[in-house]
């Protein structure tokens, strides 16, 4: 899993995390949440849904167009988390 600068502090400064779970994005995020709960709360809300200002890509494809949390994540897939940036 690739993390941008604003989220690295929640994962001990790491820019890349290895997650053993696969299958679906939900499974990957559940494992991530078990190891890095503060990071998990930045990605998903209290209902377990993706926060609307966070974009998650699985092998370059926006997960919202590939099944959301049920998007398949194969072995060796690259998951990238990008919080939206606002400003003007």
MMTF fields as JSON, N, C-alpha, C and O atoms, coordinates in Angstrom:
{
  "mmtfVersion": "1.0.0",
  "mmtfProducer": "UNKNOWN",
  "numBonds": 351,
  "numAtoms": 352,
  "numGroups": 88,
  "numChains": 1,
  "numModels": 1,
  "chainsPerModel": [1],
  "groupsPerChain": [88],
  "chainIdList": ["A"],
  "bondAtomList": [4, 2, 8, 6, 12, 10, 16, 14, 20, 18, 24, 22, 28, 26, 32, 30, 36, 34, 40, 38, 44, 42, 48, 46, 52, 50, 56, 54, 60, 58, 64, 62, 68, 66, 72, 70, 76, 74, 80, 78, 84, 82, 88, 86, 92, 90, 96, 94, 100, 98, 104, 102, 108, 106, 112, 110, 116, 114, 120, 118, 124, 122, 128, 126, 132, 130, 136, 134, 140, 138, 144, 142, 148, 146, 152, 150, 156, 154, 160, 158, 164, 162, 168, 166, 172, 170, 176, 174, 180, 178, 184, 182, 188, 186, 192, 190, 196, 194, 200, 198, 204, 202, 208, 206, 212, 210, 216, 214, 220, 218, 224, 222, 228, 226, 232, 230, 236, 234, 240, 238, 244, 242, 248, 246, 252, 250, 256, 254, 260, 258, 264, 262, 268, 266, 272, 270, 276, 274, 280, 278, 284, 282, 288, 286, 292, 290, 296, 294, 300, 298, 304, 302, 308, 306, 312, 310, 316, 314, 320, 318, 324, 322, 328, 326, 332, 330, 336, 334, 340, 338, 344, 342, 348, 346],
  "bondOrderList": [1, 1, 1, 1, 1, 1, 1, 1, 1, 1, 1, 1, 1, 1, 1, 1, 1, 1, 1, 1, 1, 1, 1, 1, 1, 1, 1, 1, 1, 1, 1, 1, 1, 1, 1, 1, 1, 1, 1, 1, 1, 1, 1, 1, 1, 1, 1, 1, 1, 1, 1, 1, 1, 1, 1, 1, 1, 1, 1, 1, 1, 1, 1, 1, 1, 1, 1, 1, 1, 1, 1, 1, 1, 1, 1, 1, 1, 1, 1, 1, 1, 1, 1, 1, 1, 1, 1],
  "groupList": [{"groupName": "UNK", "atomNameList": ["N", "CA", "C", "O"], "elementList": ["N", "C", "C", "O"], "formalChargeList": [0, 0, 0, 0], "bondAtomList": [1, 0, 2, 1, 3, 2], "bondOrderList": [1, 1, 2], "singleLetterCode": "X", "chemCompType": "L-PEPTIDE LINKING"}],
  "groupTypeList": [0, 0, 0, 0, 0, 0, 0, 0, 0, 0, 0, 0, 0, 0, 0, 0, 0, 0, 0, 0, 0, 0, 0, 0, 0, 0, 0, 0, 0, 0, 0, 0, 0, 0, 0, 0, 0, 0, 0, 0, 0, 0, 0, 0, 0, 0, 0, 0, 0, 0, 0, 0, 0, 0, 0, 0, 0, 0, 0, 0, 0, 0, 0, 0, 0, 0, 0, 0, 0, 0, 0, 0, 0, 0, 0, 0, 0, 0, 0, 0, 0, 0, 0, 0, 0, 0, 0, 0],
  "groupIdList": [1, 2, 3, 4, 5, 6, 7, 8, 9, 10, 11, 12, 13, 14, 15, 16, 17, 18, 19, 20, 21, 22, 23, 24, 25, 26, 27, 28, 29, 30, 31, 32, 33, 34, 35, 36, 37, 38, 39, 40, 41, 42, 43, 44, 45, 46, 47, 48, 49, 50, 51, 52, 53, 54, 55, 56, 57, 58, 59, 60, 61, 62, 63, 64, 65, 66, 67, 68, 69, 70, 71, 72, 73, 74, 75, 76, 77, 78, 79, 80, 81, 82, 83, 84, 85, 86, 87, 88],
  "secStructList": [7, 3, 3, 7, 2, 2, 2, 2, 4, 4, 4, 6, 6, 7, 1, 5, 7, 7, 7, 7, 7, 7, 3, 3, 2, 2, 2, 2, 2, 2, 2, 2, 2, 2, 2, 7, 2, 2, 2, 2, 2, 2, 2, 5, 7, 6, 6, 1, 7, 5, 7, 6, 6, 3, 3, 3, 3, 3, 6, 6, 3, 3, 4, 4, 4, 6, 6, 4, 4, 4, 7, 3, 3, 7, 6, 6, 7, 7, 3, 3, 3, 3, 3, 7, 7, 7, 7, 7],
  "xCoordList": [0.847, 0.0, 0.891, 1.852, 0.569, 1.322, 0.583, -0.625, 1.335, 0.744, 1.39, 2.612, 0.585, 1.141, 1.628, 1.305, 2.388, 2.956, 1.98, 2.302, 0.787, -0.132, -0.605, -1.05, -0.518, -0.98, 0.159, -0.093, 1.377, 2.513, 2.701, 3.165, 2.351, 2.482, 1.635, 1.965, 0.543, -0.347, 0.185, -0.364, 1.253, 1.832, 3.32, 4.111, 3.696, 5.087, 6.045, 7.241, 5.537, 6.379, 6.601, 7.302, 6.017, 6.219, 5.487, 4.366, 6.124, 5.484, 4.863, 4.04, 5.266, 4.771, 4.539, 5.405, 3.374, 3.031, 2.744, 2.158, 3.152, 2.846, 1.706, 1.783, 0.656, -0.516, -0.685, -0.753, -0.752, -0.813, -2.183, -2.298, -3.221, -4.578, -4.83, -4.247, -5.67, -6.071, -7.525, -8.227, -7.972, -9.366, -10.147, -10.46, -10.468, -11.192, -10.503, -9.687, -10.851, -10.306, -10.73, -9.952, -11.937, -12.415, -11.497, -11.144, -11.115, -10.235, -8.883, -8.337, -8.347, -7.06, -7.162, -6.29, -8.221, -8.378, -8.662, -8.258, -9.346, -9.556, -8.22, -7.993, -7.337, -6.018, -5.213, -4.571, -5.252, -4.549, -5.037, -4.238, -6.338, -6.938, -6.487, -6.336, -6.271, -5.808, -4.391, -4.055, -3.557, -2.161, -1.985, -1.246, -2.661, -2.54, -3.935, -4.461, -4.549, -5.925, -6.116, -7.162, -5.154, -5.295, -5.339, -6.094, -4.537, -4.566, -5.915, -6.504, -6.39, -7.687, -8.808, -9.701, -8.775, -9.81, -9.702, -10.688, -8.535, -8.379, -8.923, -9.271, -8.995, -9.456, -10.946, -11.648, -11.441, -12.855, -13.533, -12.897, -14.832, -15.603, -16.063, -15.701, -16.857, -17.315, -18.22, -18.4, -18.797, -19.61, -18.789, -19.307, -17.5, -16.63, -16.589, -15.965, -17.246, -17.265, -16.075, -15.557, -15.646, -14.572, -15.011, -16.137, -14.124, -14.431, -14.527, -13.78, -15.44, -15.694, -14.532, -14.426, -13.661, -12.514, -11.252, -10.179, -11.373, -10.233, -10.474, -11.537, -9.479, -9.546, -8.611, -7.469, -9.098, -8.308, -8.265, -9.292, -7.066, -6.854, -6.248, -5.338, -6.751, -6.207, -5.617, -6.333, -4.319, -3.597, -3.984, -4.188, -4.081, -4.343, -5.796, -6.101, -6.703, -8.131, -8.85, -8.699, -9.631, -10.404, -11.337, -12.147, -11.222, -12.019, -13.507, -14.301, -13.904, -15.334, -15.952, -17.166, -15.112, -15.586, -15.358, -15.676, -14.804, -14.478, -15.096, -14.612, -16.164, -16.839, -16.706, -17.171, -16.078, -15.928, -15.112, -14.047, -15.609, -14.892, -14.859, -14.067, -15.712, -15.715, -14.836, -14.836, -14.093, -13.183, -12.163, -11.601, -11.917, -10.943, -9.52, -9.125, -8.767, -7.352, -6.576, -6.601, -5.892, -5.14, -3.795, -3.358, -3.14, -1.798, -0.868, -0.843, -0.112, 0.843, 0.231, 0.937, -1.064, -1.714, -1.178, -0.789, -1.168, -0.731, -1.964, -2.752, -2.115, -3.227, -2.646, -1.682, -3.234, -2.756, -3.887, -5.018, -3.562, -4.543, -4.15, -3.015, -5.11, -4.854, -5.98, -7.105, -5.691, -6.722, -6.896, -5.926, -8.131, -8.394, -7.735, -7.615, -7.319, -6.703, -7.639, -8.06, -7.958, -8.838, -8.043, -7.038, -8.481, -7.812, -8.088, -8.805, -7.513, -7.794, -6.76, -6.878],
  "yCoordList": [-1.164, 0.0, 1.226, 1.308, 2.179, 3.417, 4.521, 4.694, 5.271, 6.353, 7.685, 7.765, 8.733, 10.056, 10.681, 10.197, 11.732, 12.414, 12.709, 12.435, 13.26, 13.604, 12.417, 12.616, 11.198, 10.023, 9.231, 8.34, 9.526, 8.733, 8.812, 7.852, 9.926, 10.055, 9.055, 8.686, 8.613, 7.622, 6.211, 5.274, 6.051, 4.721, 4.723, 4.048, 5.484, 5.506, 6.105, 5.816, 6.943, 7.588, 6.785, 7.24, 5.605, 4.736, 5.276, 5.775, 5.173, 5.567, 4.364, 4.515, 3.178, 1.936, 0.922, 0.706, 0.309, -0.725, -2.022, -2.012, -3.118, -4.423, -5.03, -5.147, -5.411, -5.998, -7.391, -7.572, -8.38, -9.772, -10.156, -11.001, -9.532, -9.896, -9.532, -8.583, -10.267, -9.984, -10.337, -10.553, -10.398, -10.74, -9.514, -9.323, -8.667, -7.434, -6.265, -6.45, -5.073, -3.883, -3.829, -3.392, -4.259, -4.276, -5.136, -4.736, -6.303, -7.203, -6.554, -6.64, -5.906, -5.226, -4.109, -3.979, -3.303, -2.203, -2.691, -2.041, -3.818, -4.404, -4.781, -4.517, -5.399, -5.762, -4.509, -4.434, -3.546, -2.287, -1.642, -1.158, -1.639, -1.042, -1.757, -1.127, -3.065, -3.818, -3.457, -3.521, -3.079, -2.739, -1.234, -0.816, -0.429, 1.033, 1.651, 2.216, 1.56, 2.033, 3.525, 3.912, 4.353, 5.786, 6.022, 6.87, 5.281, 5.38, 4.891, 5.503, 3.792, 3.255, 4.257, 4.343, 5.026, 6.034, 7.211, 7.911, 7.435, 8.509, 8.08, 8.924, 6.768, 6.25, 5.926, 6.195, 5.34, 4.944, 5.655, 6.002, 5.867, 6.534, 5.53, 4.354, 6.005, 5.156, 4.019, 3.056, 4.108, 3.014, 2.03, 1.015, 2.331, 1.449, 1.764, 1.035, 2.842, 3.256, 4.165, 4.83, 4.19, 5.091, 6.526, 6.903, 7.313, 8.735, 9.357, 8.989, 10.292, 10.839, 11.657, 11.858, 12.131, 12.922, 12.087, 12.636, 10.771, 9.878, 9.067, 8.471, 9.052, 8.254, 7.062, 7.209, 5.895, 4.67, 4.023, 3.853, 3.669, 3.059, 1.673, 1.486, 0.72, -0.631, -0.839, -0.847, -1.006, -1.126, -0.008, -0.244, 1.208, 2.381, 2.666, 3.686, 1.795, 1.996, 2.463, 1.875, 3.525, 4.064, 2.973, 2.433, 2.656, 1.556, 1.83, 0.889, 3.086, 3.407, 2.956, 2.777, 2.776, 2.303, 0.806, 0.234, 0.179, -1.249, -2.057, -3.141, -1.536, -2.286, -1.711, -2.32, -0.542, 0.079, -0.801, -1.291, -1.001, -1.835, -3.302, -4.079, -3.683, -5.055, -5.221, -6.28, -4.175, -4.254, -5.357, -5.445, -6.193, -7.273, -6.734, -5.806, -7.347, -7.011, -8.318, -9.139, -8.495, -9.722, -9.703, -8.662, -10.845, -10.942, -9.998, -9.974, -9.23, -8.31, -7.038, -6.236, -6.831, -5.614, -4.404, -4.492, -3.288, -2.036, -1.207, -0.846, -0.915, -0.092, 1.257, 1.335, 2.315, 3.668, 4.467, 4.449, 5.175, 5.989, 7.456, 7.852, 8.251, 9.67, 10.509, 10.46, 11.286, 12.194, 13.331, 13.784, 13.793, 14.917, 16.171, 16.339, 17.031, 18.278, 19.408, 19.489, 20.271, 21.405, 22.687, 22.728, 23.677, 24.972, 25.815, 25.41, 26.971, 27.806, 28.853, 29.634],
  "zCoordList": [0.0, 0.0, 0.0, 0.766, -0.863, -0.962, -0.221, -0.378, 0.595, 1.378, 1.021, 0.901, 0.85, 0.602, 1.916, 3.0, 1.806, 2.971, 4.094, 5.251, 3.811, 4.897, 5.745, 6.875, 5.228, 5.982, 6.61, 7.42, 6.265, 6.748, 8.256, 8.872, 8.85, 10.301, 11.059, 12.186, 10.45, 11.083, 10.933, 11.512, 10.158, 9.918, 10.25, 9.591, 11.272, 11.714, 10.704, 10.74, 9.796, 8.799, 7.527, 6.623, 7.447, 6.28, 5.052, 5.157, 3.9, 2.649, 1.945, 1.042, 2.366, 1.762, 2.876, 3.723, 2.865, 3.842, 3.1, 2.017, 3.679, 3.113, 3.918, 5.141, 3.216, 3.848, 3.276, 2.061, 4.168, 3.719, 3.186, 2.298, 3.731, 3.328, 1.878, 1.353, 1.257, -0.108, -0.268, 0.72, -1.458, -1.718, -2.113, -3.288, -1.128, -1.415, -0.711, 0.192, -1.148, -0.505, 0.954, 1.803, 1.261, 2.651, 3.526, 4.635, 3.035, 3.781, 4.028, 5.128, 3.006, 3.137, 4.172, 5.031, 4.097, 5.041, 6.454, 7.419, 6.597, 7.924, 8.557, 9.737, 7.774, 8.303, 8.636, 9.684, 7.756, 7.986, 9.281, 10.083, 9.474, 10.664, 11.934, 12.981, 11.847, 13.009, 13.421, 14.604, 12.462, 12.733, 12.952, 13.843, 12.142, 12.173, 12.34, 11.382, 13.529, 13.699, 13.41, 12.888, 13.729, 13.431, 11.928, 11.452, 11.182, 9.727, 9.2, 8.308, 9.757, 9.348, 9.525, 8.682, 10.626, 10.869, 9.906, 9.675, 9.353, 8.355, 6.993, 6.167, 6.76, 5.468, 5.48, 4.505, 6.599, 6.681, 7.838, 8.833, 7.692, 8.734, 9.795, 9.75, 10.736, 11.843, 11.403, 12.148, 10.203, 9.658, 8.852, 8.387, 8.684, 7.923, 6.44, 5.669, 6.028, 4.626, 4.331, 5.228, 3.071, 2.686, 2.924, 2.602, 3.484, 3.648, 2.264, 1.358, 2.104, 0.768, 0.234, -0.976, 1.109, 0.653, 0.452, 0.202, 0.557, 0.353, -0.912, -1.088, -1.786, -3.006, -2.852, -2.416, -3.208, -3.106, -4.485, -5.142, -4.906, -6.217, -6.032, -5.223, -6.776, -6.796, -8.18, -9.181, -8.221, -9.5, -10.463, -11.654, -9.934, -10.753, -11.059, -11.676, -10.648, -10.925, -9.668, -8.597, -9.81, -8.691, -8.17, -8.922, -6.899, -6.347, -6.417, -6.449, -6.441, -6.509, -7.833, -7.932, -8.84, -10.143, -10.314, -11.356, -9.281, -9.382, -8.248, -7.922, -7.646, -6.598, -5.206, -4.242, -5.076, -3.76, -2.834, -3.21, -1.634, -0.665, -1.075, -0.542, -2.015, -2.511, -3.757, -4.385, -4.109, -5.261, -5.017, -3.925, -6.006, -5.816, -5.708, -6.414, -4.8, -4.614, -4.709, -3.792, -5.825, -6.038, -5.342, -4.853, -5.297, -4.723, -5.464, -6.694, -4.717, -5.307, -5.859, -6.469, -5.662, -6.154, -5.403, -4.239, -6.09, -5.475, -5.126, -5.999, -3.844, -3.357, -2.974, -2.212, -3.506, -3.232, -2.612, -3.095, -1.526, -0.827, -1.039, -0.773, -1.523, -1.768, -1.194, -1.691, -0.146, 0.344, -0.65, -1.258, -0.818, -1.714, -1.152, 0.062, -2.044, -1.653, -2.066, -3.22, -1.12, -1.417, -1.256, -0.545, -1.89, -1.758, -2.981, -3.896, -2.972, -4.116, -4.355, -5.3]
}
